[in-house]
Every structure is written in C-alpha cells, then in structure tokens.
Amino acid sequence: MLTREFLLQADCKTAYGDIEESLLLTCEQRAASLAATLACRPDNSPVWIFGYGSLMWNPVFESEEAAEGLLQGWHRAFCLRLTSGRGTAAQPGRMLALKEGGATTGLAFRLPEETLHDELALLWKREMVTGCYLPTWCDLALNDGRTVTALVFVMDPRHPLYEADSCPRTIAPMIARASGPLGTNAQYLFSLEQELTRRGMYDDCLTDLVSQVRELQTAHHHMQG
C-alpha cells in the first residue's frame, strides 16, 4: 500500500520500479508544474482534489472534508501504459486516467489552506512522476448541491505512455498479468470496483473489464493447478 511515509521518502527514480530516464520529471520540473498549476488557481477559493481512482480509498494527503461528486466532461479509461508501480517495461499493465467526454463519479477532498503547498507537493510526487497527467481546474458538482472548483488529473494524450485503445479485449490480458513494486495491476482494478460498489457508484467502463480479468485469472490458475 502506498503510504504517506513511503511518498515522503520516495526517490521517484527508484521507488516505483525501473522508470525510463527520458520519462521522469526532475524534482525541479515537478515543482515548476505545481507552481504553474497554482498560478492558475481560480479566485482563491478552497482547493479541492477530485479522486476517481486510488485517491478515493487511499488519499494519503490530509484533508478537511471529503464529499462525493460528479465531474462532467470526462470519463474513466485505462489508457495509461503502466511500466512502473504495478507493472514493468517488460510486462506493462494499464493505469486509470480520464479522457474527454461523458462524466465521472468520484470523491472530492478539500485541502487545508495552511499546509496546502506541502500536501500538493506530496500529491505531485505520486501523480506526476512522469508528467503523464494534465492537472486541470474543473467545476465539480458535489452531491450535496454545492459547486466547487477542483483540481483533476486528466490524461495528457500527447504523452508517450498514452494508449488510444483501452477496450477491455485489448487491456484485460495486460491487467491480469502485470505487477510491480506496489502490487498487481488486477488488485488495483478490483479495489476500484469495490470502492465504487461500496459508495453505490457505477461506471460502465469497469463491468466488462473486471469480468474479463477475473476470467483470465481463473483460467490461468486452472492451468497452473
């Protein structure tokens, strides 16, 4: 499990596995990305972070409030080639990102203003190791009727790790097999499904994918047995 301690101590070059040098952001590039994002912060309202993947069940940063919400204009897709963390370059998996179109249910976290920079620096160390996401300010409709401005990590389709084809037939075999220093790719998928189910959320991008990965794993175990 990715913990706060792990992140605070992590050397991004090595902690997630072997990442191709050309893909790694330096500490300076990460800091510049964070600064540029904060410079676009709208009208000094509180900073909310929108979690649509593992941030939902393992946020790691400190927050003052968490609320469920719906993000319009983006949908979940396993469109990020995973060569570290829960995959390797030799046997890549797929990680979750957001692509344009549709909508996404998720969990928003309001960050404390006094430690904002430290909490965001930690988040950047987790999400922006290779700079594959575009941190974007979006209007977010919370389930309680409020509209807030939230920071959302969406896929950068120009990034070398972006994969256009994320249909279940293509990616289920990769997800069923891939693993790395942070665990297996399939475990991530099942945790996501479990969290959405627990919250009464639904995402049709998962249904086929989860059943295909389960089938592949069952078939594999039978062959091993």
Secondary structure, DSSP 8 states (H G I E B T S, - for coil): ---HHHHHH--TTTTTS---GGG---HHHHHHHHHHHHHT--TT---EEEESSTTTT---S--SEEEEEEEEEEEEEEEEEE-SSS--SSS-EEEEEEEEEEEEEEEEEE--GGGHHHHHHHHHHHH-SS--EEEEEEEEEETTS-EEEEEEEEE-TTSTTB-S---HHHHHHHHHH-EETTEEHHHHHHHHHHHHHHTT---HHHHHHHHHHHHHHHHHHHHH-
